[in-house]
Amino acid sequence: MDTGILILRLLVGLLVAGHGVQKISSHLGGRGLEGGTEEFRADGFRGGALTALAAGGGQIGSGLLLAAGFLTPLAATGAIGVMTVALTVKWHNGLWVQNDGYEYPLVLIGTAAALAATGPGAWSLDAALGLTPYPLWWAALALVVGLGSGLLTRLVLHRSAPAAPQAAAHGGR
């Protein structure tokens, strides 16, 4: 079982971290901070480079913590939060990834929640430092806080639909 959890942690943690690297640099196929900023603006978010840095940093940090199995409930909370924002961006496309849907963020959210529930396994920094086992309520807290923080981020940073131009609103004047 510990081998399976290690493989899952490494796969998901490094993918989440790599996604963050792409947001803020030209590594791993990223388009640099400018590209990350453009991506967020195109998705309707305000905040520019700061938003891209926060999202990229959150993904890198939570992904590396998950991969290492260190502070696993906190790592899961961060991954769930950033992937919840991604899910809200893709929601209107439906579930399936071939239609640019939210399938992939949902899988990462579910995996992070499962890792919070099972714990990081014996081959983790948490186990080496004697931090495990975590009580099961940590998994529920990670899920609730992660989902809540992602939804709050969407609410605060996402622009609403643009208002009608003044000329159109006043009969073309």
Backbone bond lengths (Angstrom), bond angles and torsions (degrees), N, CA, C in turn:
res aa  C-N    CA-C-N  psi(-1)  N-CA   C-N-CA  omega(-1)  CA-C   N-CA-C  phi
1 M - - - 1.448 - - 1.533 110.76 -
2 D 1.310 117.72 -41.01 1.469 120.15 -179.05 1.528 112.10 -62.59
3 T 1.331 116.68 -34.30 1.463 119.81 178.18 1.526 110.25 -65.41
4 G 1.315 117.25 -42.93 1.463 121.41 178.57 1.518 112.03 -63.02
5 I 1.314 116.72 -42.56 1.471 119.95 178.83 1.523 110.43 -66.39
6 L 1.334 117.39 -38.89 1.465 120.56 176.92 1.526 110.94 -60.74
7 I 1.332 117.00 -47.15 1.468 120.80 179.38 1.523 110.29 -60.43
8 L 1.313 117.15 -45.03 1.468 121.60 179.78 1.525 111.13 -62.76
9 R 1.329 116.65 -45.44 1.474 120.78 178.58 1.516 111.64 -59.60
10 L 1.330 116.28 -47.33 1.463 120.54 -178.90 1.527 111.24 -63.99
11 L 1.309 117.04 -46.03 1.464 120.72 -179.08 1.523 111.37 -61.03
12 V 1.310 116.48 -55.73 1.463 120.42 -175.76 1.526 111.09 -69.79
13 G 1.314 117.36 -44.39 1.459 120.12 -178.87 1.518 112.36 -61.17
14 L 1.328 116.60 -45.68 1.466 119.06 -178.94 1.523 112.25 -71.31
15 L 1.326 118.37 -32.79 1.466 119.97 174.92 1.530 111.27 -66.30
16 V 1.324 117.71 -43.93 1.468 120.86 178.24 1.530 109.46 -62.61
17 A 1.330 117.60 -45.47 1.462 120.91 179.05 1.526 110.88 -62.88
18 G 1.322 117.16 -43.36 1.461 120.86 178.61 1.509 112.61 -61.42
19 H 1.306 116.71 -37.94 1.467 121.38 176.52 1.522 110.09 -61.85
20 G 1.318 117.10 -38.37 1.459 121.14 176.73 1.515 112.31 -67.39
21 V 1.330 116.65 -40.13 1.467 120.45 177.26 1.524 109.77 -58.89
22 Q 1.327 117.30 -41.16 1.463 121.22 179.16 1.534 112.31 -61.98
23 K 1.326 116.82 -31.36 1.467 120.89 -177.88 1.522 112.30 -68.60
24 I 1.338 116.71 -29.54 1.470 118.76 -170.71 1.520 114.72 -121.21
25 S 1.342 117.42 0.86 1.461 118.78 -178.37 1.522 109.87 -147.48
26 S 1.318 114.95 176.17 1.466 120.19 176.96 1.531 111.26 -93.39
27 H 1.314 117.88 5.13 1.466 121.75 177.82 1.521 110.54 -77.27
28 L 1.309 115.64 154.84 1.473 123.62 177.02 1.526 112.14 57.04
29 G 1.324 116.59 31.17 1.457 120.96 177.85 1.513 114.64 84.94
30 G 1.333 117.25 8.46 1.459 120.50 178.98 1.519 111.73 -71.56
31 R 1.313 115.62 164.18 1.466 121.64 179.92 1.520 111.41 -106.62
32 G 1.309 116.99 21.85 1.455 120.96 179.04 1.515 111.86 77.85
33 L 1.317 115.08 176.33 1.459 120.06 -179.92 1.521 110.87 -60.97
34 E 1.331 117.12 -35.45 1.466 119.67 178.11 1.526 110.77 -62.32
35 G 1.320 116.41 -41.55 1.459 120.44 178.09 1.517 112.27 -65.68
36 G 1.334 116.52 -41.13 1.469 120.04 176.76 1.512 111.43 -63.20
37 T 1.341 116.13 -40.53 1.455 120.91 178.23 1.527 110.20 -63.35
38 E 1.325 116.88 -45.56 1.467 121.13 178.47 1.524 111.14 -60.35
39 E 1.331 116.44 -40.60 1.459 120.74 -179.89 1.537 110.76 -60.37
40 F 1.328 116.37 -46.15 1.461 119.22 179.88 1.522 111.39 -66.12
41 R 1.304 117.47 -40.82 1.474 119.84 177.86 1.523 110.64 -63.24
42 A 1.329 117.18 -42.45 1.470 121.03 179.09 1.535 110.78 -63.57
43 D 1.322 116.57 -30.37 1.463 120.72 178.63 1.527 112.30 -84.84
44 G 1.349 117.02 2.31 1.454 120.58 174.47 1.509 115.72 93.25
45 F 1.332 117.98 16.08 1.461 120.40 -178.71 1.518 110.94 -97.66
46 R 1.319 115.34 146.10 1.461 120.74 172.78 1.517 108.49 -96.52
47 G 1.300 117.01 170.00 1.451 120.91 176.58 1.509 113.92 109.69
48 G 1.307 118.25 -16.64 1.454 121.74 174.70 1.514 114.38 55.43
49 A 1.323 115.83 -131.38 1.461 122.11 -174.90 1.527 111.55 -62.68
50 L 1.318 117.86 -34.44 1.457 120.68 179.51 1.531 111.23 -62.41
51 T 1.319 116.45 -40.46 1.456 120.59 177.83 1.527 110.47 -64.33
52 A 1.336 116.90 -44.22 1.463 120.42 179.08 1.529 110.86 -63.72
53 L 1.329 117.08 -42.36 1.467 120.61 178.48 1.530 111.65 -63.33
54 A 1.316 116.53 -43.72 1.468 120.11 -179.93 1.525 110.98 -63.96
55 A 1.330 116.30 -44.99 1.466 119.74 179.70 1.526 110.72 -66.12
56 G 1.329 116.59 -47.30 1.466 120.11 179.86 1.514 111.58 -62.19
57 G 1.322 116.65 -44.54 1.467 120.59 178.46 1.513 111.95 -63.22
58 G 1.337 116.87 -40.51 1.458 120.61 177.71 1.525 112.20 -63.51
59 Q 1.331 115.61 -39.77 1.462 119.32 178.97 1.527 111.06 -69.65
60 I 1.320 116.65 -43.44 1.472 119.43 179.32 1.526 110.27 -62.74
61 G 1.316 116.96 -49.44 1.465 120.52 -177.85 1.511 112.98 -63.10
62 S 1.328 117.41 -50.94 1.467 119.35 -178.05 1.524 110.94 -67.25
63 G 1.325 117.38 -36.16 1.461 120.06 178.75 1.523 112.81 -65.09
64 L 1.335 116.29 -44.60 1.469 119.34 179.35 1.524 111.66 -67.45
65 L 1.337 116.66 -38.11 1.468 119.27 176.44 1.531 110.88 -63.25
66 L 1.335 116.90 -42.57 1.467 119.75 177.45 1.524 110.66 -61.85
67 A 1.327 116.63 -47.18 1.467 120.22 -178.40 1.523 111.22 -59.21
68 A 1.323 116.75 -40.31 1.465 121.12 -179.56 1.525 112.64 -78.69
69 G 1.329 117.23 -14.79 1.454 119.91 -175.08 1.510 111.10 66.55
70 F 1.322 116.04 41.99 1.458 121.98 -177.83 1.523 109.49 -118.66
71 L 1.333 115.45 127.02 1.466 121.48 -176.39 1.525 109.54 51.79
72 T 1.306 115.19 51.18 1.466 122.74 -170.13 1.530 114.13 -53.50
73 P 1.331 120.92 -44.76 1.469 118.05 178.44 1.536 112.82 -62.18
74 L 1.332 117.32 -38.78 1.464 120.80 176.96 1.526 110.68 -65.86
75 A 1.329 116.80 -43.61 1.466 121.38 178.12 1.523 110.51 -60.40
76 A 1.326 116.78 -43.93 1.462 120.80 178.92 1.523 110.75 -63.73
77 T 1.323 117.05 -40.30 1.466 120.76 178.56 1.524 110.77 -58.98
78 G 1.332 116.82 -46.65 1.461 120.71 179.30 1.516 112.49 -62.80
79 A 1.334 116.91 -45.66 1.469 120.14 179.41 1.523 111.03 -63.45
80 I 1.317 116.93 -42.41 1.469 120.71 178.35 1.525 110.05 -62.22
81 G 1.327 117.26 -41.46 1.464 120.72 -179.71 1.513 112.67 -62.04
82 V 1.332 117.99 -51.80 1.471 119.63 -177.40 1.519 111.11 -68.70
83 M 1.318 117.93 -34.22 1.464 119.39 179.03 1.527 111.97 -75.10
84 T 1.331 117.54 -24.37 1.459 119.94 173.82 1.522 110.12 -66.76
85 V 1.334 116.78 -40.37 1.467 119.50 175.68 1.531 109.35 -60.63
86 A 1.322 117.33 -45.97 1.467 120.71 178.82 1.523 111.07 -60.00
87 L 1.317 117.00 -41.12 1.460 121.19 178.52 1.526 110.44 -60.22
88 T 1.327 117.57 -42.01 1.472 119.35 -179.10 1.524 111.58 -66.49
89 V 1.320 117.37 -31.26 1.468 120.86 178.32 1.527 109.84 -67.44
90 K 1.314 117.07 -38.76 1.457 121.71 -174.59 1.530 113.46 -93.56
91 W 1.313 117.51 -5.40 1.466 123.06 -174.67 1.526 112.51 -51.51
92 H 1.325 117.29 -44.91 1.471 121.31 -174.82 1.534 112.48 -66.28
93 N 1.333 117.83 -14.00 1.462 121.24 178.80 1.521 113.03 -90.05
94 G 1.317 117.85 -1.58 1.456 121.30 -178.22 1.519 111.23 86.67
95 L 1.316 115.51 -175.21 1.456 121.93 -172.83 1.530 114.02 -71.75
96 W 1.309 118.85 -46.18 1.455 120.96 -162.66 1.522 113.58 -78.93
97 V 1.326 114.87 137.03 1.462 122.76 -174.79 1.532 112.11 -65.40
98 Q 1.322 118.56 -29.51 1.463 118.41 179.94 1.524 111.82 -66.61
99 N 1.316 117.81 -15.76 1.465 122.78 174.11 1.528 110.80 -105.00
100 D 1.346 117.35 21.46 1.470 124.06 -175.92 1.524 110.60 61.09
101 G 1.331 115.45 36.39 1.457 121.39 -178.65 1.520 112.74 -84.60
102 Y 1.313 115.23 -173.76 1.469 122.94 -171.65 1.525 113.96 -94.29
103 E 1.317 117.91 12.70 1.461 122.17 -178.38 1.533 112.20 -54.57
104 Y 1.331 117.90 -49.87 1.459 121.54 -176.74 1.534 112.41 -64.60
105 P 1.344 120.11 -49.99 1.469 117.97 175.96 1.528 112.65 -58.39
106 L 1.343 117.01 -35.97 1.463 119.93 179.83 1.523 110.99 -65.12
107 V 1.329 117.53 -40.67 1.466 121.07 177.62 1.532 110.02 -62.52
108 L 1.334 117.51 -42.81 1.462 119.93 179.34 1.528 111.74 -66.70
109 I 1.318 117.78 -37.62 1.471 121.30 175.77 1.524 109.85 -62.02
110 G 1.320 116.69 -48.26 1.465 121.09 -179.84 1.517 112.13 -62.93
111 T 1.325 116.97 -39.85 1.465 120.86 179.62 1.522 111.34 -67.31
112 A 1.334 116.86 -43.60 1.469 119.97 177.73 1.527 110.56 -61.88
113 A 1.327 117.01 -41.81 1.476 120.44 177.92 1.527 110.56 -63.88
114 A 1.329 117.14 -40.89 1.467 120.43 178.81 1.525 111.35 -64.64
115 L 1.335 116.86 -39.76 1.471 119.52 177.72 1.528 111.35 -66.19
116 A 1.327 116.66 -35.22 1.467 119.18 175.28 1.527 110.53 -65.29
117 A 1.329 116.80 -35.09 1.471 120.79 -178.85 1.522 112.46 -76.66
118 T 1.334 117.51 -39.68 1.469 119.84 -177.02 1.521 111.80 -84.35
119 G 1.325 116.03 -25.73 1.453 121.01 -172.21 1.516 109.37 89.98
120 P 1.322 117.18 169.51 1.460 121.41 -172.44 1.526 114.65 -82.77
121 G 1.319 117.87 -4.26 1.459 120.53 -178.94 1.522 112.17 86.57
122 A 1.319 114.28 174.04 1.470 120.80 -175.19 1.522 112.56 -70.28
123 W 1.339 116.79 -29.15 1.460 120.44 -178.07 1.512 109.63 -95.34
124 S 1.326 115.76 69.50 1.463 122.09 -177.20 1.527 109.57 -148.14
125 L 1.310 115.40 160.95 1.467 118.80 175.02 1.524 111.08 -66.53
126 D 1.339 116.69 -35.67 1.474 118.87 177.32 1.526 111.16 -56.97
127 A 1.320 116.83 -45.89 1.472 120.41 -179.64 1.526 110.76 -67.47
128 A 1.330 116.99 -41.51 1.471 120.65 -179.47 1.524 111.61 -62.84
129 L 1.330 116.39 -32.29 1.463 121.26 -179.20 1.528 112.92 -92.24
130 G 1.320 117.08 1.38 1.460 121.21 178.56 1.522 114.00 74.99
131 L 1.319 117.35 24.12 1.467 120.78 -178.73 1.523 113.40 -86.96
132 T 1.317 117.27 -10.55 1.463 120.55 -178.52 1.516 109.72 -104.92
133 P 1.293 117.54 159.19 1.462 128.10 0.59 1.529 111.02 -81.51
134 Y 1.319 114.11 148.43 1.459 120.02 173.75 1.518 108.55 -84.17
135 P 1.332 117.74 143.09 1.469 118.97 175.11 1.531 109.80 -63.16
136 L 1.320 116.16 149.32 1.456 121.49 -176.88 1.526 112.39 -60.36
137 W 1.324 117.70 -28.26 1.464 118.48 -179.15 1.522 111.88 -63.74
138 W 1.347 117.79 -20.64 1.469 120.13 175.04 1.516 111.19 -62.24
139 A 1.332 117.16 -36.43 1.469 120.86 179.24 1.520 110.37 -64.89
140 A 1.325 116.79 -43.90 1.470 120.25 177.84 1.521 110.63 -63.08
141 L 1.319 116.62 -41.84 1.462 120.62 178.70 1.526 110.84 -64.05
142 A 1.334 117.22 -42.95 1.469 121.03 178.66 1.524 110.66 -60.12
143 L 1.321 117.12 -42.03 1.460 120.95 -179.51 1.526 111.21 -67.34
144 V 1.321 117.17 -46.99 1.466 120.70 -178.15 1.527 111.25 -66.11
145 V 1.325 117.68 -47.34 1.466 120.69 -178.77 1.528 110.55 -68.62
146 G 1.335 117.76 -39.74 1.461 120.78 177.92 1.517 112.03 -62.06
147 L 1.334 116.45 -50.69 1.466 119.76 178.19 1.523 111.08 -62.09
148 G 1.332 116.50 -43.93 1.467 120.39 -179.62 1.514 112.69 -62.89
149 S 1.320 117.08 -42.35 1.463 119.25 -179.73 1.522 111.38 -68.12
150 G 1.323 117.58 -37.40 1.458 120.58 176.97 1.517 112.10 -65.08
151 L 1.328 116.38 -43.79 1.470 120.05 179.05 1.526 111.22 -68.02
152 L 1.326 117.36 -38.23 1.461 120.81 177.14 1.527 110.70 -65.04
153 T 1.318 116.94 -41.57 1.466 120.53 176.52 1.519 110.06 -58.80
154 R 1.304 117.14 -45.78 1.468 121.39 178.17 1.523 110.18 -59.48
155 L 1.307 117.07 -46.10 1.467 121.48 -178.36 1.527 111.78 -62.64
156 V 1.317 117.19 -43.35 1.467 121.75 -175.04 1.524 112.08 -77.98
157 L 1.321 118.08 -40.58 1.464 120.41 -171.09 1.524 115.40 -98.30
158 H 1.319 118.15 -13.56 1.458 119.21 -177.00 1.523 110.04 -86.69
159 R 1.324 113.98 131.11 1.472 119.35 177.85 1.510 109.09 -75.90
160 S 1.322 115.43 144.84 1.459 118.92 173.61 1.522 107.71 -78.58
161 A 1.302 116.23 172.10 1.466 120.28 179.04 1.518 109.36 -56.91
162 P 1.337 117.33 141.05 1.459 119.60 -178.36 1.526 111.06 -61.96
163 A 1.305 114.28 143.21 1.465 120.06 178.13 1.519 109.16 -71.11
164 A 1.314 115.39 157.50 1.459 120.32 178.21 1.520 108.97 -63.48
165 P 1.329 117.62 140.72 1.472 119.04 177.82 1.520 111.42 -58.56
166 Q 1.310 115.89 149.78 1.466 121.56 -176.97 1.521 112.36 -55.76
167 A 1.307 117.27 -43.11 1.469 119.95 -177.89 1.520 110.38 -61.65
168 A 1.303 117.66 -42.71 1.468 120.22 -179.94 1.518 110.59 -68.93
169 A 1.306 116.93 -35.18 1.463 120.39 -178.97 1.527 111.54 -69.13
170 H 1.330 117.98 -22.02 1.462 121.42 -177.94 1.517 111.73 -113.86
171 G 1.326 115.78 36.52 1.451 120.35 175.03 1.525 112.98 68.87
172 G 1.295 119.53 29.33 1.458 122.26 176.24 1.518 114.04 86.30
173 R 1.315 118.85 4.47 1.463 120.30 179.88 1.482 113.02 -78.18
